[in-house]
Amino acid sequence: MRLDKYLKVSRLVKRRTVANELCDAKHVSVNGKIARASYEIKVGDVIEIQMGPNLTKAKVVSVNEYATKENASDMYTIL
């Protein structure tokens, strides 16, 4: 699954366009490397998102095409 779509489905970011903009501005890294929106996410990847002064670090636990509001947080673990 693409990084921008994963961020939206997992609800780490509210909208896919915002996820795209964060990637374009180089505020998202996967496994310590700056990642583009088209990066293919795999289970075990560590995602870091810099939004202003806030840094969110999450480990990918599962990759699902769809997730309900209740199930979205099961897709990752905050580090």
C-alpha positions as a Python dict, from the first residue, in 0.01 Angstrom:
ca = {
    (1, 'M'): (0, 0, 0),
    (2, 'R'): (121, 353, -76),
    (3, 'L'): (248, 559, 217),
    (4, 'D'): (-3, 843, 167),
    (5, 'K'): (-296, 599, 156),
    (6, 'Y'): (-170, 413, 465),
    (7, 'L'): (-145, 738, 662),
    (8, 'K'): (-505, 822, 572),
    (9, 'V'): (-655, 474, 627),
    (10, 'S'): (-477, 434, 962),
    (11, 'R'): (-591, 786, 1054),
    (12, 'L'): (-239, 904, 1144),
    (13, 'V'): (-321, 1193, 906),
    (14, 'K'): (-676, 1317, 846),
    (15, 'R'): (-669, 1351, 466),
    (16, 'R'): (-472, 1189, 186),
    (17, 'T'): (-394, 1528, 33),
    (18, 'V'): (-241, 1639, 364),
    (19, 'A'): (-38, 1314, 371),
    (20, 'N'): (84, 1392, 16),
    (21, 'E'): (182, 1747, 115),
    (22, 'L'): (373, 1621, 422),
    (23, 'C'): (566, 1377, 201),
    (24, 'D'): (639, 1646, -60),
    (25, 'A'): (770, 1877, 216),
    (26, 'K'): (997, 1593, 339),
    (27, 'H'): (829, 1574, 681),
    (28, 'V'): (774, 1198, 662),
    (29, 'S'): (1044, 935, 694),
    (30, 'V'): (1027, 555, 688),
    (31, 'N'): (1299, 353, 861),
    (32, 'G'): (1508, 670, 901),
    (33, 'K'): (1496, 778, 534),
    (34, 'I'): (1286, 1056, 381),
    (35, 'A'): (997, 886, 198),
    (36, 'R'): (784, 987, -97),
    (37, 'A'): (406, 942, -101),
    (38, 'S'): (445, 649, -343),
    (39, 'Y'): (665, 445, -102),
    (40, 'E'): (525, 93, -52),
    (41, 'I'): (457, 34, 318),
    (42, 'K'): (532, -309, 467),
    (43, 'V'): (464, -461, 808),
    (44, 'G'): (748, -370, 1045),
    (45, 'D'): (828, -30, 889),
    (46, 'V'): (877, 260, 1132),
    (47, 'I'): (712, 585, 1018),
    (48, 'E'): (810, 927, 1156),
    (49, 'I'): (582, 1225, 1088),
    (50, 'Q'): (695, 1579, 1172),
    (51, 'M'): (399, 1819, 1201),
    (52, 'G'): (523, 2149, 1338),
    (53, 'P'): (685, 2086, 1677),
    (54, 'N'): (519, 1742, 1708),
    (55, 'L'): (700, 1424, 1607),
    (56, 'T'): (489, 1109, 1576),
    (57, 'K'): (671, 776, 1552),
    (58, 'A'): (469, 464, 1469),
    (59, 'K'): (550, 104, 1378),
    (60, 'V'): (335, -63, 1110),
    (61, 'V'): (157, -367, 1256),
    (62, 'S'): (-82, -444, 969),
    (63, 'V'): (-168, -313, 623),
    (64, 'N'): (-542, -310, 546),
    (65, 'E'): (-715, -147, 249),
    (66, 'Y'): (-1001, -27, 472),
    (67, 'A'): (-1037, 37, 843),
    (68, 'T'): (-1321, 159, 1059),
    (69, 'K'): (-1263, 431, 1313),
    (70, 'E'): (-1236, 168, 1588),
    (71, 'N'): (-996, -59, 1396),
    (72, 'A'): (-766, 211, 1257),
    (73, 'S'): (-545, 229, 1568),
    (74, 'D'): (-483, -148, 1544),
    (75, 'M'): (-282, -88, 1223),
    (76, 'Y'): (12, 70, 1408),
    (77, 'T'): (187, 99, 1744),
    (78, 'I'): (303, 439, 1869),
    (79, 'L'): (670, 431, 1973),
}
